[in-house]
């Protein structure tokens, strides 16, 4: 089984070799152009090429704009332009998104398994069989704790960037706002990019303009490939004017996301290691089994978060749910099924409640209630939602205030 898993992984393993990276980028462009041509002919492929050229010339246009702009406006436009360039590493089916959500969840558990299998060689002299069993017997339960912590933090990051940065369900100080902004970088979701995208999703749910319309473009697109679509790369300023006016420094997280992700991972693992493994604190924390287990949980949690983006919306038209449907067709092309849905009273936004997801994400599973009224920090009883409990704890400590709940009185919805 180990040999089979290693063989499968080696077939999809990515390296940072420059020529391989270039080949993947060119292959992604070619595949996307072929799909565009297949779905819409020459005009669709030409539009995609024009869009790529426009995005890459955006920095030149920004430079001309910044020449006469104020320092504040130049900073905002420069950061937005730079983040657009950085996001092109996700472009197409062979970009970073595929590596992050498909390859990494397979590679991370394999790496953890190999680490334990070869654990005896990490010591000098190498461990005997009995010593190996002792060391693994001590480390394995602790690694399970780190794995669960990494998974839980990934889920929590999605809650935080969703409820606070997209919907502003509470208020906080400028300093604590920076701390909260660093946390979602752990799952490669910088705050303003997510806020811009998610607010657009609420405005155009399952309509033209929705960044991840599951019923239009299929499950795989709604789960992951929307992040690899050029049309969703740019931060739409019109949806985050409140943040750009009040907290423009949040744009720093758009281009420094990877560095903040490492900082969050290192901080959490270091603190947990002090309490769980004080006897042999590893010299190189990044190569320790605790960090490997933590990052394994992170990868599994990120995959769960991505999947919920898709299955949080009902897909009644089975052909439209086929993974390969995008970009070949849309549900409006079948008028009989669209008319049947209209007669059943189904609106364009078919968000739904996933009861089994409640055990993982609390009231985040009440996606239908969220779309009905997105301004709340919790849905249902407070003890059903562990992420809300952290907001309540921060409120008790004075770090946040005006937490919006269905039972709260006296607060006013934010202007956004």
N, C-alpha and C positions, 0 to 999 in steps of 0.2 A: 504493500500500500504506500509506503514511504517513497519507494522508487517511482511508482506511478505518479504520486503527487509532485515529486521533484521534476519528472519529465514534463508534466503538464505545465508547471510553472516556468520551466526553462523555455518553453515554446512562446510564452507571452512576456518573458522578462525584458524589461527596458533597462538600458544603461544610459549614462550621460555622455557617451562618446559623441563627439561633435557631428560626425558624418551620419550616425544613426539618428540623432535628434533632427538634423536637417532632412533626412529621408522621411521621417515620420511626419514632419510639417508639410512637406511637399505632397506626400501621399494623402494627408488629410484634405488639403486643398483640392486635389484631383478628385477624391471620392465625393466631396461636397458638391463640386461643379457637375459631376456626372449625375448625382441625385437630383440636383436642381434642374438639369436638362431633362432628365427622365420625367420629373413631375410637372415642369412648366415650359419645356422647350428652350430654344435659344434665348428668348427674352429673360427667362428666369436665371439662366447661367450668366448672362451679361449683367444683370442687376446685381448678382452676387459679387462679380469682379469689380463692378463700380463701387459697391459698398466697401470692399476691402481697400481699394485705392483711396476712398474717401476717409476711411478710418486712419490709414497710415499717413495721410497728408494732414490729418487733424492737428498734429503737433506743430506743423509749419503755420497753419492758420492761427493756432493759439499763440505762437511766438509773435506774430504781427499784432494780434489783439493785445497781448501783454505789454507791448512797446509803449502804448499810450494809456494803458489801464492803471488804476490805482494798485497799490501793493496788495491789498486784500483780494481784489478781483483777479489779479495776476496769479496769486497763490492758488485760489480756487480752480481757475481754469487750467493752470499748469498741472496740478495734482490730478484733476479729472482726465486730462489728456494722457498723463503718464500711466494712470491705472488702466486706460483703454489699451495701451500698448502691452502692458503686462498680462492682460487677460487673454491676449492672443495665444498664449501658451496652452490654453484650453481648446483651441479651435479644432473642430472636426472630430472624427471618430478615433483618431490616434493621438489626441492631445493629452494634456495632463489630467483631465477629468476621467478619462478611461483608466488611466494608471491609478488614480486616486480611489475610484469607486468600484473597479473591477479587479485590477491586478493586485493592488495593495491588500484588500481583505483576504486574498489567497496567500500572498507572500508573508504577511505578518504572522499568522499562526504557524506557518511552515518554519519561519525563522525561530520562533519560540521553541518549537519542537526540536529543531536541530541544536539549539543552544543547550537544552537539557540533555540531549543525547550525547553531546560532546563536552559536557560540563567537567568531566574529570581532567581534560586537557587544559583547563583554565587555571589549574593549581600547579605549584612547583614544590615537590615532585607531583606527578599526576596521581589522582586519587585511586585507591583500590576500589573494588566493586562494593564492599561494605561501606566504605567512606562515601562513595558516590550515592548510594541509597540514602545515607544519612543526610547529606547535603541537599539532595533533591527533595527528600521528605520534609526538610525544614523550609526550603524556598518555594516549593510548589504551592502550598496553601497561601503563602503570602502573595505569590504571583497571581493567584485567583482573585485576591482582594484588589490588586492593582489593575487587573483586567476589568473587573466590575467598575472600579473608579473611573478608568478611561472611558468605558462605555457610557456610564452615567453622566460624566462631564460633557460628552458629545451631545447627548440628549438635552442637557441643561443649556448648552450654548445655543441650540436652536430655539429653545423657549425664550431665552434672554433677548436674542437679536430679533425675534419675532414680536414678542409682546412689548418690549421697551423701545427698541430703536425703530420698529415699523409702526407701532400703535401708541407709543408713549403712555403706557398704563400707569406710570408713576413719574415723579419728578425727583431730581437729585442735584447735588452740587456739581460744579464744573470739574473739580478734582476727581470725585468719585465716578463721574461720567467717563473719564479717561480710563479708569480701572475696568469699568464694565465694558468699555469698547474693546479692550485688549482680549477679553475672555473669548468671544466668538471667533476670533482669529484662529483659535485652536482647531476649528473645523473648516478653515478656509472660507469663512463667511464674514468679511469685514462689514461693519455696521451700515455704512451709507449705501453700499451696493445692494445689500439685502433690503434695506428700507425702500429704496427707489424701486426695486423690482417687485417687492411684495405689495406695495401700495398700488402699483400698476396692475397687479394681478387682481386685487379687490375691485378696481374700477372696471376692468374688462374681463371679468371671470368667464372663461369659455367663449369669449368673443374675439374678434380681430383686435390684437393689441395685448392679449394675455400672454405673458412670457412663457408659461408652461401649461397650455391647454391639453389636458390628458385625453378628453373625449374627441379632440380634433386631431391630435398628432400621435396618440398612442402612449402606452405605459412607459416605454424606455425613454421617450423624449421628455415626458412629464417628470420622470425620476432623475435623469442625469444629462441627457443630451441637450436640454435647453441651456445648460451651462456652457456647452460647446458651440452654441449657435451665435454667430457674429451679431445678430440683431439684438441680443441681450447683453452685449459686452459693455456698452456705454452707460454710465450713470446718468439717469434722466433727472436733470436739475429741477425741473418743474414739480417733481414729486417730493423733493426734500428741501424746499426753500426754508422751512422752519429750522432744520439742522444747519444749513449753510449760513444762515443769518446769526444763529445763536451759538453754534459750536463748530466753526469751520475747521478747527484743528483735528476733527475726526477724520478728515481726508488723509492724514498721515497714515492711518491704519490701512488705507486702500493699497498703498505701495509697500508698506512695511509688514504686511500680514504674516509672512513666513517667519520673520524674526520674533514677532510677538507670540506666534504659535509655539516656537521653541522655548520662549521665556515661560509661558504658561505651563507647558509640559514639565520643564525642569523644576519649576517651583513646586508643583503638586507632588511630583515623584520624590523630590528631596525631602519635603515635609513628611510624607508618608513613610519614607525610608527611615527617617530618624525614629519614628515611633514603632515601626514594624521590624526593622532589622538594625538595631543599634550596635550589635556585636561586630558585624563585618560590613561597614558602610563602604560601598564600592568606590574604588579610586576613580574610575571612569564611569560616571552615572549613565551615559548614553549607551554603553555596551553591557550594562547590567541586566540580569533577567527581569528585574522590576520595571525598568524602562521599556524593555521589549514587550512585556505583558501589558503595560499601560498603553503603549501605542497600538497593540493588537486590539484592545478594547476600543480605542479611539476609531480605528478603521471600521470595526463592526458597527459602532454607533453611527458613524458618518453614512454608512450604507443604509442603515435603518432610517435615518433622517431623510435621505434622498428618496427612499422608497415611499415614505409617508407623504412626500410632496405629490406623488402620483395617486396612491390608493386612498388619499384623503378626499378624493373626488370620485363620485360614482361614475361608472362607464357603462351605460345601458346598451350601447351599440357595440356588440362584440367585434364586428369587423374593424371598427375604429380603434379597438383596443389592441389589435395585433401589433406587436413591437415594430414591425417593418413598415407600418402604414405611412408614417411620415417620411418624406414630404410628398407622397404620391396622391393623397386624397384628403378630403374633409367630410365631416358628417353631413353637411348640407347637400352633398352630392346624392344623397339618398332621401328624396322628398317623402317617400312613404314612411320611413322610420322617423324622420323629423316631425311629420304630422302626427304620428302615433304618440310621440313623446309630448307634443303640445296638448293632445287630447287628455293625456294622463296628468296634466298639470305640472310637468317638469320644466323648470326655468332653465336658462342657459347655464347658471352656476349650480352644479349638482354636488355640492359638498355634502359629506355624510359623516355619521358617527361610527367609529370603529371600536366596538366595546373591548376587544382583546388588546388594543393598543393602550387602553387605560392602565393596564398593569405596568406598562413601561413609561408612559409619558403623562399620566394623570389626565387632567381635563383638556390637554392638548388634543385628545382623541375626539372631543366634542366639536368637530370641525364645522358641523352644520350650525351650531349655536354661535360659533365664532364668526361665521360669515353673516349671520343675522345681526349680530351686535359685536363688532370687533374691538370695542374700547375697554373691555374688562380684562383684568389680570388673572381671573379665575372663573371657571364655570362649574356650578354645582358646589357641594360642601367644600370648605377650605381644606379639610383633611384628605380630600381625594387628590390633591395636587401638591406634590412635594416641592416643585419649583416655586409655587406661590408662597409656600412656607418660608422660603429664603427671602422673598420680598418682604413678608411680614416681619421677619427677624431683623432685616436691615432697617425697616421702619421703626421698630422698637429701639434700635441703636441710634436713630437719628440720621442714618446715612441716606435714606430716601423718605419721601413723604407723598401725600395725596395719592395713595395707591387706590386705583379705581376698581371697585368690586360691585357686584349686583346689590349688595346690602349697604354700601357706603352712602352717606348723606353729605350734601354740602359741596361736593366737588363739581367742577364744570368741565365738560369735554374740551380737550385741547383744540386750538384753532385749526390744526392740520387735519 
